[in-house]
Amino acid sequence: MAAYVFLVGNPPSAVRAFIMFAMGLLAGYWKRTLDTPTALSLSAAIILMGNPFYIGQSSFLLSFLAILAIAVFQPVLKECLAHINPYHFPLSRLLDSRKFWRLHPLGSRRAWRLHLLDSRKFWRLRHLDPQKVTGGCHELLKKAGNGLQSSFSVWIVTLPVQLFFFSEVSLFGIFFNLLIIPLMGVILLLGIAGLFLKEIFHLFTFLTGSVLTDLEITVISICRYAEGIFFAVIKAGGSLADRLSFAMWMPGKPAYGKMLLAFCLLLLFCLLGNLSENGRTFPEKFWKYRLGILLGVILLLAGYPAHNLQITFLDVGQGDGICMELPDGRVYLMDGGSSDVSKVGNYRLVPFLKAKGIRKIDAVFLSHGDADHINGIAELLEEKQISIDCVCLPAGAEQEEFAEIKDLARARNISVRTIQAGDFWENNGTKFWCLNPADVTESGNAASVVLYMEYQNFSMLLTGDLEGEGEKSVAALLRSNAITGISVLKVAHHGSKNSTKEEFLRQCSPAVAVISCGERNTYGHPHKETLERLNDMGTAVYRTDCSGAIQITVTGSRMKVTEYRRR
């Protein structure tokens, strides 16, 4: 086993299993009982002494929490469920009182009976005397119940960590484990048998000089066929989970405070179970409050809408990606691409949306066809767990750069629309006005889509890669409509020298300017002259190459700028 741990690269989970296995052997040799929490603690101490940074890795945390859930949490959960009165369990009030339903798992044994009471109109689950249920049915129900308890225990204890690292968790896996775990033992035995028999065949050939090619091929084929069945079952389960929208729960990434509180509630659940076993008197129906604690953990980690305006300028490297979360729950995405981050959609856009618990984007606006603005959108359109209502392209955009996005959008039945100067819409107090392109025959950066947003006292101008005549046209529109003193300006073309000229800045008079550019990019963005012009206007400048993602939060008349990190 030590050789296997070394062979796979000494991951924390394998090292933990080896240490606990060794302690189990020593306990058996000295005729002692292995205490799982003690073994876990010693394993964690040894691993962390070797590398303290493992404490922040998901593999370390999930491995230890899963064993802790089975060893400590599951017995307490089993004791709690034992207090539930199986003769009275309300389920529904939906059906007519005359309807009578029965569930017979195995022929005449009738282990479970489900029917609707005439007078109270609610479901009652009646469990017959377990002593009367014998044989395979009783054992099957007992094993299924224990399996569900184990799966749920691991799921609920590891839930905060899973959401923190992956922002989503499988609901289907709790039941899928009932099929996978028994099959793993069978496949493991078949694999060991195949290797053992193969070596016997080789030894027999070496000693006798005979060749058992056909028999050897048959045995290996049987093992591979069994392995193929196993992976086919896993693949089928994964495909089924992909088709079911409720199979994955995506509430978003929890804050540290929520994670700490969730673990405190789980600890309280276990402590209350121990207190009830040590002679303390509690009401007979105390199990309801303990199960309420588990429900509280799930509700605590569930994502809830903020009901304020949040705009996030994503750190996509040398490119643009802006997510707007409106107070009414709508989500808009402006651009999503990069010229120096590979697969920016899979590694920047999708993880951010999942971390925010966003499963639906109402509209994706693409300013123009440059790759550093759109190449991540194609990957986003292929993400099945995030739905998109429509994709908005600049009017007159027939460039080949949009061909792939159009095809992917139509394949998912996503509407593709065009937008041009003069388009206006409002969503529950949040106003949007398109200022460019005014000339649909224009192409290039001058034809970038420019959106002006206004919410209460807050205003923002998103400019894409606007420059030249397009910038003059937008400045004229702002002047004719007496729009000035903009709260946030997204600096055009990543802060290049040829954009954001003095005339345009004087008209905008932005309080905050955000520049989206890559760290040490080869274009020299943002240009020194652009930064000087912004500084001369007294504008606070934030850059994604220095601050990472930049989030603007508007609550009432207050605006807060949050930098993800300073480099």
C-alpha positions in Angstrom: 0.0 0.0 0.0 2.9 2.3 0.7 4.2 1.7 -2.8 0.8 2.6 -4.2 0.8 5.9 -2.3 4.2 6.7 -3.6 3.2 5.7 -7.1 0.2 8.0 -7.3 2.2 11.0 -6.0 1.4 11.1 -2.3 -1.9 13.0 -2.5 -3.4 13.9 0.9 -6.3 11.4 0.5 -4.0 8.5 -0.2 -1.6 9.4 2.6 -4.5 9.7 5.0 -5.8 6.2 4.0 -2.3 4.7 4.4 -1.8 6.2 7.9 -5.2 5.1 9.1 -4.7 1.6 7.6 -1.4 1.3 9.4 -3.0 2.4 12.7 -5.7 -0.2 12.1 -3.1 -2.9 11.7 -1.2 -1.8 14.8 -4.5 -1.7 16.8 -5.3 -5.2 15.7 -1.7 -6.4 16.6 -2.0 -5.0 20.1 -5.6 -6.1 20.4 -6.9 -2.6 20.8 -9.9 -0.9 19.2 -9.1 1.8 16.6 -10.6 5.1 17.4 -11.5 6.8 14.1 -11.4 10.4 15.3 -8.0 9.9 16.9 -6.7 8.2 13.7 -8.0 11.1 11.6 -6.4 13.7 13.9 -3.1 12.0 13.8 -3.2 11.6 10.0 -4.1 15.3 9.6 -1.2 16.3 12.0 1.3 14.2 10.1 0.2 15.5 6.7 0.1 19.1 7.7 3.6 18.9 9.3 4.8 17.9 5.9 3.0 20.6 4.1 0.9 23.1 6.1 -0.6 24.5 2.8 -2.7 21.3 2.4 -5.2 22.9 4.8 -6.4 25.1 1.9 -6.7 22.3 -0.6 -10.1 20.7 -1.5 -8.7 17.2 -1.7 -7.4 17.3 1.9 -10.6 18.9 3.3 -13.0 16.6 1.5 -11.1 13.4 2.3 -11.0 14.1 6.0 -14.6 15.5 6.2 -16.0 12.5 4.4 -14.4 10.0 6.9 -15.5 12.2 9.8 -19.0 12.2 8.4 -19.2 8.4 8.3 -17.5 7.9 11.7 -19.1 10.6 13.7 -22.0 12.2 12.0 -23.8 9.2 10.6 -24.3 7.4 14.0 -25.8 10.6 15.4 -28.1 10.9 12.4 -29.1 7.3 12.7 -30.0 7.8 16.3 -32.0 10.9 15.4 -33.9 9.1 12.7 -34.7 6.3 15.1 -36.9 8.7 17.1 -39.1 9.5 14.1 -42.6 8.0 14.4 -43.0 6.0 11.2 -46.7 5.7 11.7 -47.5 9.3 11.2 -45.5 11.3 8.6 -47.4 14.1 6.7 -46.4 14.3 3.0 -49.1 16.0 0.9 -52.6 17.4 0.8 -53.0 17.5 -2.9 -55.1 14.5 -3.8 -58.7 13.8 -3.2 -59.6 12.0 0.0 -61.3 9.1 -1.7 -58.1 8.0 -3.4 -56.3 5.1 -1.8 -52.8 4.2 -2.7 -50.6 1.2 -1.7 -46.9 0.6 -2.4 -46.0 -3.1 -2.4 -42.2 -3.6 -2.9 -42.1 -7.4 -3.1 -45.3 -9.3 -3.9 -47.3 -10.4 -0.9 -45.0 -9.2 1.9 -46.4 -5.7 1.7 -43.6 -4.1 3.7 -44.9 -0.5 3.1 -48.4 0.9 2.8 -49.2 4.4 1.7 -52.7 5.7 1.8 -54.7 8.9 2.1 -56.9 9.5 5.2 -60.6 10.4 4.5 -61.1 13.1 7.1 -57.8 15.0 7.4 -56.7 14.9 3.7 -53.0 14.3 4.3 -50.6 11.5 3.5 -49.7 9.0 6.1 -46.8 6.5 5.7 -47.4 3.3 7.6 -44.5 1.0 8.3 -45.6 -2.5 9.2 -43.8 -4.4 12.0 -40.2 -5.0 10.9 -40.3 -8.4 12.5 -43.0 -9.5 10.0 -40.7 -8.4 7.1 -38.1 -11.1 6.7 -35.8 -12.4 4.0 -34.4 -10.4 1.1 -36.9 -7.6 1.3 -35.9 -6.7 4.9 -32.2 -6.9 4.2 -32.6 -4.9 1.0 -34.5 -2.1 2.8 -32.0 -2.1 5.6 -29.0 -1.8 3.4 -30.6 0.9 1.2 -31.5 2.9 4.3 -27.9 2.6 5.7 -26.5 3.6 2.3 -28.8 6.6 2.1 -27.7 7.7 5.6 -24.0 7.3 4.6 -24.5 9.3 1.4 -26.4 12.0 3.0 -24.0 12.3 5.9 -21.0 12.8 3.6 -23.1 15.2 1.5 -24.2 17.5 4.3 -20.8 17.5 6.1 -18.8 18.3 3.0 -21.4 20.7 1.6 -19.8 23.9 2.8 -16.4 22.9 1.3 -17.9 21.7 -2.0 -19.7 24.9 -2.5 -16.7 27.0 -1.5 -14.4 25.3 -4.1 -16.8 24.3 -6.8 -19.9 26.6 -6.3 -22.2 23.6 -7.0 -23.1 20.2 -5.6 -24.8 17.2 -7.0 -28.2 16.2 -5.6 -28.3 13.1 -7.8 -25.1 11.7 -6.3 -26.8 10.9 -2.9 -28.8 8.2 -4.6 -26.3 7.3 -7.4 -23.9 6.1 -4.7 -26.2 3.3 -3.8 -25.4 1.8 -7.2 -21.8 2.8 -7.6 -20.4 1.8 -4.2 -21.4 -1.9 -4.5 -20.2 -2.1 -8.0 -16.8 -0.6 -7.0 -16.1 -3.6 -4.8 -17.1 -6.1 -7.5 -14.9 -4.3 -10.2 -12.0 -4.1 -7.8 -12.1 -7.9 -7.1 -12.4 -8.6 -10.9 -9.4 -6.4 -11.5 -7.3 -8.1 -8.9 -8.4 -11.5 -10.1 -7.5 -10.5 -13.7 -4.0 -9.4 -12.7 -3.4 -12.4 -10.6 -4.5 -14.9 -13.3 -2.5 -13.1 -15.9 0.7 -13.6 -13.8 -0.2 -17.2 -13.3 -0.5 -17.6 -17.1 2.9 -16.0 -17.6 4.4 -18.2 -15.0 2.8 -21.3 -16.5 4.1 -20.4 -19.9 7.6 -19.8 -18.5 7.7 -23.2 -16.7 6.1 -25.4 -19.4 6.8 -23.5 -22.6 3.2 -23.8 -23.5 1.2 -20.7 -24.6 -2.3 -20.2 -23.2 -3.1 -17.3 -25.5 -6.8 -18.0 -26.0 -7.5 -18.5 -22.4 -5.5 -15.5 -21.3 -7.3 -13.3 -23.9 -10.6 -14.6 -22.7 -9.9 -13.8 -19.0 -8.6 -10.3 -19.8 -11.6 -9.7 -22.1 -14.0 -10.7 -19.2 -12.3 -8.2 -16.9 -12.3 -5.5 -19.5 -16.0 -6.2 -20.2 -16.9 -5.9 -16.5 -14.9 -2.6 -16.3 -16.7 -1.3 -19.4 -20.1 -2.0 -17.7 -19.0 -0.1 -14.6 -17.9 3.0 -16.6 -21.0 2.7 -18.8 -23.1 2.9 -15.6 -21.2 6.0 -14.5 -21.5 7.6 -17.9 -25.2 6.9 -18.0 -25.7 8.4 -14.6 -23.7 11.5 -15.6 -25.7 11.9 -18.8 -28.9 11.6 -16.8 -27.7 14.2 -14.3 -26.9 16.6 -17.2 -30.4 16.3 -18.6 -32.1 16.9 -15.2 -32.0 20.6 -14.3 -32.5 19.9 -10.6 -29.6 17.3 -10.5 -27.0 20.1 -9.8 -27.6 22.6 -7.0 -25.7 25.9 -7.7 -26.3 28.4 -4.9 -23.0 30.1 -5.3 -19.8 30.3 -3.3 -20.5 30.9 0.4 -18.6 33.5 2.5 -16.2 32.4 5.2 -18.7 33.4 7.9 -21.4 31.2 6.4 -19.1 28.3 6.2 -18.1 28.7 9.8 -21.7 29.0 11.0 -22.6 25.9 8.9 -20.0 23.8 10.6 -21.0 25.1 14.0 -24.6 24.0 13.3 -23.4 20.5 12.3 -21.4 20.3 15.5 -24.5 21.4 17.5 -26.4 18.6 15.8 -23.9 16.0 17.0 -23.6 17.5 20.5 -27.3 17.4 21.0 -27.3 13.8 20.0 -24.7 13.0 22.6 -26.5 14.9 25.3 -29.7 13.0 24.7 -27.8 9.8 25.1 -26.2 10.8 28.4 -29.4 11.0 30.4 -30.5 14.5 29.7 -34.3 14.8 29.4 -35.6 16.2 26.2 -39.1 16.2 24.7 -40.1 13.1 22.9 -40.3 15.0 19.6 -36.9 16.6 20.0 -35.8 15.0 16.8 -37.8 17.6 14.8 -35.5 20.4 16.1 -32.4 18.4 15.3 -33.6 17.8 11.8 -34.4 21.5 11.7 -30.7 22.2 12.3 -29.8 20.3 9.1 -32.5 22.2 7.2 -31.0 25.4 8.6 -27.5 24.4 7.2 -28.9 24.0 3.7 -30.9 27.2 3.9 -27.9 29.1 5.3 -25.8 28.0 2.3 -28.5 28.7 -0.3 -27.9 31.7 -2.4 -30.2 34.7 -2.1 -30.6 37.7 -4.4 -28.8 40.9 -3.2 -31.6 43.3 -4.4 -29.0 45.9 -5.3 -27.0 46.8 -8.4 -23.7 45.0 -8.8 -21.3 45.4 -11.7 -18.2 43.2 -11.9 -15.4 43.9 -14.3 -13.8 40.4 -14.6 -10.1 39.8 -14.7 -10.0 38.1 -18.1 -6.5 39.3 -18.9 -6.1 41.3 -22.1 -9.8 41.5 -22.9 -13.2 42.5 -21.6 -15.8 40.8 -19.5 -18.5 42.8 -17.6 -21.3 41.2 -15.6 -24.3 43.4 -14.5 -26.6 42.1 -11.8 -29.7 44.3 -11.7 -31.8 44.9 -8.5 -34.7 43.0 -10.1 -32.6 39.9 -10.5 -31.8 40.2 -14.2 -28.3 39.5 -15.3 -26.6 41.1 -18.3 -23.1 40.2 -19.7 -21.1 42.7 -21.8 -18.4 41.0 -23.8 -16.4 38.0 -22.7 -13.0 37.4 -24.3 -9.3 37.5 -23.9 -6.2 37.4 -26.1 -3.8 36.0 -23.5 -6.0 33.7 -21.3 -6.7 30.3 -22.9 -10.3 29.1 -22.7 -11.4 32.2 -20.9 -15.0 31.2 -21.0 -14.4 27.9 -19.2 -11.8 29.2 -16.7 -13.0 32.7 -16.0 -16.6 33.4 -17.1 -18.3 30.1 -16.1 -16.5 29.8 -12.7 -17.5 33.4 -11.8 -21.1 32.9 -12.8 -21.3 29.7 -10.7 -19.6 31.4 -7.8 -22.3 34.1 -7.9 -25.1 31.4 -8.2 -26.1 32.7 -11.6 -27.9 30.1 -13.7 -29.6 32.4 -16.2 -28.3 35.4 -18.2 -31.0 37.5 -19.7 -28.8 39.1 -22.4 -25.3 38.9 -23.7 -24.1 42.1 -25.4 -21.1 41.9 -27.8 -19.6 45.2 -28.6 -17.7 44.1 -31.7 -16.1 41.1 -33.3 -12.5 41.2 -31.9 -11.5 37.9 -30.3 -10.5 39.6 -27.1 -14.2 40.5 -26.6 -16.0 37.4 -27.8 -13.9 34.2 -27.8 -15.2 33.2 -24.4 -18.8 33.6 -25.3 -18.7 30.5 -27.5 -17.6 28.4 -24.5 -20.3 30.0 -22.4 -22.9 29.0 -25.0 -21.8 25.4 -24.7 -22.3 25.4 -20.9 -25.6 23.5 -20.3 -26.1 24.6 -16.7 -26.3 28.3 -17.5 -29.1 29.4 -19.7 -29.1 32.5 -22.0 -32.2 34.3 -23.2 -30.7 36.3 -26.1 -27.4 37.4 -27.7 -27.3 41.1 -28.9 -24.9 41.9 -31.7 -24.1 45.4 -33.2 -26.4 46.3 -36.0 -25.0 45.5 -39.4 -22.6 42.9 -37.9 -22.2 40.3 -40.6 -18.6 39.6 -39.9 -17.3 36.0 -39.9 -16.2 36.5 -36.2 -19.9 36.2 -35.1 -20.6 33.1 -37.3 -19.8 30.5 -34.6 -21.7 32.4 -31.9 -24.7 32.6 -34.1 -24.6 28.9 -34.9 -24.2 27.9 -31.2 -27.0 30.3 -30.2 -29.5 28.9 -32.7 -28.5 25.3 -31.7 -29.7 26.2 -28.2 -32.7 28.1 -29.4 -31.3 31.4 -28.1 -32.6 34.4 -29.9 -30.0 36.6 -31.7 -30.8 40.3 -32.0 -29.1 43.4 -33.2 -28.7 46.7 -31.3 -27.8 50.2 -32.5 -27.8 53.8 -31.4 -31.2 55.0 -30.2 -32.4 51.7 -28.7 -33.7 52.2 -25.2 -35.3 50.0 -22.5 -36.0 50.1 -18.8 -36.1 47.3 -16.2 -37.8 48.3 -13.0 -36.0 51.6 -12.6 -32.7 50.6 -14.4 -32.5 52.4 -17.7 -30.3 51.4 -20.7 -29.6 53.5 -23.8 -27.5 52.4 -26.7 -25.4 55.3 -28.0 -23.4 53.5 -30.8 -23.2 52.3 -33.6 -25.0 55.2 -35.2 -23.9 54.2 -38.7 -24.6 50.5 -39.4 -22.3 50.5 -42.3 -19.4 51.3 -40.0 -17.0 48.6 -39.0 -14.0 48.1 -36.6 -13.5 49.7 -33.2 -15.5 52.8 -34.2 -18.6 50.7 -34.5 -18.4 49.2 -31.0 -21.6 49.0 -29.1 -21.8 51.7 -26.4 -24.3 51.3 -23.5 -25.3 54.0 -21.1 -26.9 52.8 -17.9 -28.7 54.8 -15.3 -30.0 53.6 -11.9 -31.2 56.3 -9.4 -28.2 58.6 -8.9 -25.7 56.1 -10.5 -24.7 56.2 -14.1 -22.2 54.1 -16.1 -20.9 54.2 -19.7 -19.6 51.0 -21.3 -17.5 51.8 -24.4 -16.1 48.6 -25.8 -13.1 49.5 -28.0 -14.6 52.9 -29.1 -12.3 55.3 -30.7 -12.0 57.9 -33.5 -15.3 59.0 -35.1 -17.3 56.7 -32.9 -16.0 58.5 -29.8 -16.9 61.9 -31.3 -20.4 60.7 -32.1 -21.0 59.4 -28.6 -19.6 62.7 -27.1 -22.0 64.6 -29.2 -25.0 62.5 -28.1 -24.0 63.0 -24.4 -23.7 66.7 -24.9 -27.1 67.0 -26.7 -28.8 65.1 -23.9 -26.9 67.1 -21.1 -25.4 63.9 -19.8 -22.2 64.5 -17.8 -20.8 63.6 -14.4 -20.9 59.9 -15.1 -20.2 57.7 -12.0 -18.3 54.9 -13.8 -16.6 54.9 -17.1 -15.3 51.7 -18.7 -12.2 53.1 -20.5 -12.3 52.1 -24.2 -9.8 49.8 -25.9 -8.1 48.8 -22.7 -6.7 52.3 -22.2 -5.0 52.7 -25.6 -3.4 55.9 -26.7 -6.0 56.6 -29.4 -9.1 56.4 -27.2 -10.6 58.4 -24.3 -9.5 61.8 -25.7 -9.8 65.1 -23.8 -13.0 66.2 -25.4 -14.7 62.9 -24.6 -13.4 63.0 -21.0 -14.6 66.5 -20.4 -18.1 65.6 -21.5 -18.2 62.4 -19.4 -16.4 63.8 -16.3 -16.2 60.3 -14.7 -15.7 59.9 -11.0 -14.3 56.3 -11.5 -12.6 54.8 -14.5 -12.1 51.1 -14.9 -9.4 49.7 -17.3 -9.6 46.1 -18.3 -6.2 44.9 -19.5 -3.7 42.0 -19.0 -0.8 42.1 -16.7 2.4 43.0 -18.5 0.6 42.8 -21.9 2.6 43.3 -25.1 0.4 46.2 -26.3 1.6 48.6 -23.5 -2.0 49.1 -22.2 -2.9 51.2 -20.5 -0.9 53.9 -22.3 0.8 56.6 -20.2 -0.9 59.4 -22.0 -4.4 57.9 -21.3 -3.6 57.6 -17.6 -2.3 61.2 -17.5 -5.6 62.4 -19.1 -7.6 60.6 -16.5 -5.5 61.9 -13.6 -5.8 65.5 -14.9 -9.6 65.0 -14.7 -9.3 63.9 -11.0 -10.8 60.5 -11.9 -10.1 57.5 -9.6 -8.5 54.8 -11.9 -8.9 51.0 -11.2 -7.2 48.4 -13.4 -7.8 44.7 -13.6 -4.1 44.0 -14.1 -3.5 45.5 -10.7 -6.6 44.8 -8.8 -8.0 41.6 -10.3 -11.8 41.7 -10.6 -13.4 45.0 -9.7 -16.9 45.1 -8.3 -19.1 48.2 -8.2 -22.0 47.9 -5.7 -24.7 50.5 -5.7 -27.1 50.6 -2.7 -29.4 53.5 -2.6 -27.3 56.6 -3.2 -24.0 54.9 -2.1 -21.4 53.4 -4.5 -18.8 51.0 -3.2 -15.8 49.8 -5.2 -14.3 46.5 -4.2 -11.0 45.2 -5.5 -10.5 41.5 -5.6 -6.8 41.7 -4.9 -3.9 44.1 -5.3 -0.9 42.9 -7.2 
